[in-house]
Structures are given as C-alpha cells and as structure tokens.
Amino acid sequence: MKNITITTLGYWGIIPELYGFLNPKKFNLYKNSSSLDQIDKLREINKISPPDEIWFVGTSGSFGVKHTNLIKKWAEDIGIKTVFRFFKPKNIDDPQTSKECNYMSDLIYRVVYNASRECKGGQFILSLAGGRKTMSADLQEAANIFGCDCVIHITSYDLDDKTLKDSLKSFDFRSPFPKTTADLVTPIVSFTKIEKSSILYQPHMVEKVKSFDFDKISNENILPHSTKFYNLIEEEKRKARNFIYNYSSSIFGEKRSSNFTALYSLHPAKIEKLKMYKVGKSLKNRDKDLKILTRIPKTELHCHLGGVLDPIDMIKISLSQKKEIELYSKENIEYKRFLKEVSNLVTANDLDGLKRLIPDQKRLRTQIDGVKEPFNVLGFLSCFEGKEKLLEKYIFNDLTDEKNYFKIGINKYESLGDLQGSGMLQNEKTIRETVKILKSKVKEHNVRYLELRCSPANYTRGGLSKESVYKFIKEELEKDKFCKYSIIFIASRHGKEEGIKSHVDLASKIIDFENRGKVQLRGFDVAGDEKAKSPKQLRESFMPIMEECIKITTHAGETVEVESIWEAVYHLNAERIGHGLKLEQDKKLLHHILDRKIAIELCPSSNYQIVGYKDFIENRKDKIYPLTHYFNEGLKITINTDNPGISRTNFTKEFLKASQMVEGGISLWDIFTFVRNGVKASFLDYDNRRELLRDIEKEIVDIIDGDIILDE
Ligand SMILES: [Zn+2]
C-alpha cells in the first residue's frame, strides 16, 4: 500500500506548497495562516496522510535540471524520504498540434492509471498545481475515469500580484510562510472522493493495452509517443454517449404520459425492474402486491363522500349516537316499537323479515313520522351492533358474492348507497364521523392527496344549513396533517334545477382565492343519470361557476354514449372526465382530449360492477377495459375508487383491480405514472401542485432507494 500524489508542475515551489498541506507534521508551511483551522478541517475531512511518492507529469521542458535539483535539495534539507518520479514525453516541449495534444493526454492517462494501480489501496491524490491548462484538464478527466481520493488545488488569491510572485520566487521553503504570504496562498480540495467511472473504466480495455509501456518505472521516465490508451478511452466515451442517447430516447420517447423526473435518473437495471414487476398477475401474489401498493403514496381524484362507508363503518356511526337514538325512543313510541321490531329480526338473523319490513331502503329515511333525519336510518343501523355480516347481506343481497357483483347497471349500483350519503349525512355528528372514517382510510392506504365530492345542499333535511355542512366537512379535513384535500361539489343531473342552483350559489359564496393552500372547494362535478340532463342544458346554470374560474369535472361516457363526453368538453369546458369509458368510440374526440391534456378518472371496480369488463384473473369474459388503449394513446389516466364503501374496495385495491383488468397486468412503473397524473390533473393551484409533486416524488424515490419494493 502506497500513498501517491500526482501533480503537474509550474515552478518548483509547488512541491513544498503541496507537501506542506499533505504532511504538516514534517513541514508546517501554513502554520501562520489565518485560515489554519479551515486547512486542518480539510485535512481531517479528506483523511490526508503523508505521501510516499509524488509523481510529476509535464512536457519535455517542464522540469529542467535546475528545478529538479531545487526539489531534491529542498527534500534533503527538510529531511523527507518521499520518492519523486518524473514523467514526460519525448521531444514535446510545447504541444501545438492535435496529435501532440493527444500524446500528452495519452501520457497523463497512462500515468494516472498506473499510479491508481500502484497505490494498491493507499491514498491516491491528484493535484492541479499549475502548468498548462490542457494538462490540468487531462488530469481532471483522468480522475473522472480512474477515480481518486481527492483533487487538490493550491491557489494564490492574485496570481498577477507581482509582489506575491516575487516573494514566492525568493522564498526558500525551509520554514513556514510568513503570515502575509500564508494568507494569500491556500490549499483547497475541489473534489473529495471520485469513484471510478463504471461506464468508461472497462477491465477489457486495460487488458488490451496491457501495461501501456509502463513496465519499468524509474525516477526519470521519458515515455514514448502513443495514442493507444487515449483512443481506447475515446472509443468508450463514444459508446457511452450512444448508450445514453439511445437509452434516454427509449424512455423519454415513449408515447405514454411521462413519469416522475427523478425516476429517469435511476439505474437502468432498476427502471427495468420497475417496468417488469406487474401487480395483480396472479391471486397467489395478492398479499405481496397489496403490501407493495399500500406503501406507494397515492392520489385520489374521484371519491364520493356519500359512498365511503362500509357496513361496519355505518354501524359504528349509528352507535356513536346511541344516546340521541334512545332519547328519540322515549319521546316517540312508534319509533321505539319500530326499532324493537328491527332488533328482534336482527337477533333472529331474519333477513327475509327485514326485507319485508323495509322493502325500499330509501323509504327508511322517513319510516316513522316526526323523527328527524337521519335518525330513522341511524336507529335502524344501531340495531345491527355485532351483526355486520347481516347488514351487509341486507344491503348487498346476492351481490355479497363477488361473482354476482358485475354489470349491474347504474341504478341498482346507486341504490346500494341508500343507507349512507344523503340518507345519513343529515346532522353534524354523522358528517364529522364519516369524514373521520375517510381520513383513517386515507392514512391506512398512504393517500397523499384526495378530492372529496359531496353535495352539501342535499344534507340539509335534518335542519343543517348548506353553509354549515360545508364548514363541518372542511374543518374535519383541515385537521388532517397527513394528506392534502380539496372539496368538489356535485350537481346532480337528475336533481331539480334548484338543487344545481343551490350548489352553484354556495360555491360562488365560499370560494376563497386568498387562502390557496387551505382545504377548500376547488371544483365542480356533474353526476347522476346522464340521460336526465345533458351538459348542454347545464351550461346555463354553470355560468357563475365558470365566471369564478372554478374547475369542472364531469361524469360522462360512463353509461350513455360518447356524445356526453363531447358535450362535457365543449359545453362545460370540463378539465377532467369521470369514467369516460365510451371515449374509445370516437377517435377524433380522443385526440382532442389528448391535446387538451384532459384527464380521465377511471374507477376500475365501479366500472366493472356497473358496466362490466373483462377481468383476466377472475376469468370474467367481457369487453376489454379501455385503460390500456387510453394509456397507449398517451391519455392522462388516473385510478380512483368512486365509492369505496359501495364498491367494497379501497385506495390500494383499486390499482390491483385495474391491473387485473389489463392483459399482462400493470407495472409499478406505470402505477407511478398514474400517481403523477393524479397530481398533475388535480384541481390544486399551481404552487401547491408543484409542492405535492415534489413531496410524492421524493417519497417514491425513497421507497425505491430502500429497495423495499422489489427485494422484499
Ligand atoms: Zn362518481
């Protein structure tokens, strides 16, 4: 093991200056410097240790006998045993032609390469101390290829300072610099450890040129002219450039919408791994896939507050108001009798009896006269304490069997939510509890941004004002520090005209452009029966929304024909389309949507359950889900849950379902694209969107860096 330092040489004093930095115990040249502390720190950080050998590279005229003798004499006087070796070419005093310059580059590569091997693990330092600029550049280039422990410069503050020059020239370097000089000459470390270039430093090229005519190293070495090594390295550089060019055009040139920028700088093998790992490929891997997917930070752009609860959540909310229910029972004998009857049927597991008693779940809301909403529903649900399965069966009937929950149509699907949504969200406690449950699911599935759709004007039958409904939802969401939220109001097509107007009025009233970072209303949605009212008819009522520049998304092309998407785009200036399943029927419109970067909010489970698509894993035969088609066309696809409670899904499972509906599955790489699309298509303002993009990007890179995703 040997410590070797390579340096170029301007004048002989470079050597004591360099040595004074490398071995202060022997020769403390900078002792009087005002920046001695910093110099010591540099030594410490770079673990500088005394050199066993110092190698010089230069032109034929670089170190004449005079300078060489001065160095040798100085070393003798100081009493150091460092070996000095000189390397120069034959007859090139002042390289002018490109051929001569290439000889010099070749020589420097040879010297650096051989020194890096001679070190055998000792400290290897390069010093750019002076001499020709091209030589410093070659030395720096050699460091980038062969690696070194650090690169040192000895700098003078003012090289043109004649007094400094003269004082250095006349200085004998047998004692430390006087303070004035020491303050003007400072060693700096411009690069700490440089690793060998894994692309340019190829073992095979070293074999090819063997020892590079370097068999015998003596103290004075005049090396023959050669460009063999130089040419080899140039060839490797050319190949590397080609590789990088081809590689980047292969990943940046893909038509599919692009991914997080930081992911493109991952090692190619890692990118390949992310592209090859398909989730949901078989039921066998389900647990592992879910575990991986849960960890990925997510966005959710299409989620209805009215559909987030599962039967367990619904019972939980009803029980949180047990006291109020009991109070009602005392006041209203009919209510009490009704709940008793339900309780008896529940205890007896009498599903048919329950269905006979309440055949229409929607009617339950007003079951007993004089009972304020939502207490008919809450009272009913509270009877199911400990009987979650029975409630599930009551709500879903034969659809509790996943095999039947397929292609059931929009009306039947919506009726599955009759006991929640506006059937339930009619008092403050229920609203707050529902949002709390949503927040816990958000955290469980690492959702980083969620846009929540709701209809405050529909939650006023229990006596609340729509303003306070909005306030409760907003307040509960604001308490969450884990995830960012926006609120979207839903205008229902099949609702009365006043319903739309009521939400439009509320929106104009509460929109708050001053507090952009806060949870607030950021968008408007048109939902419900697509046949009931076309976007064209809606345009008029939506004018105030557009005047406020509130963004619009529209449920379109889910169950009715593609015209509804055209209308959403042209009449409502929709910036996103909910579902958009029929878009594949109209190539012109698809390309227009692509050009305008309008995002598509796909909801795989809901689409599967309502419309019906092929599932490659469940072996369900039907038409092909348009996801792959849209994705290949470059459309901005996002994956969402729609109504996680009704669809019996969650934020993680939706990605798995999406993958099952795609032939060959979806890769992790593509899933990151969907997440990024979610941020890009979000209704957040520009600054907050950028911040979110950065945060999620960092989290994803951290996950991949930890390699937890792929190696688990
Ligand atoms: Zn929806």
Residues whose N, C-alpha, C, O or C-beta is under 5 A from the ligand:
A	BS01	ZN	D642
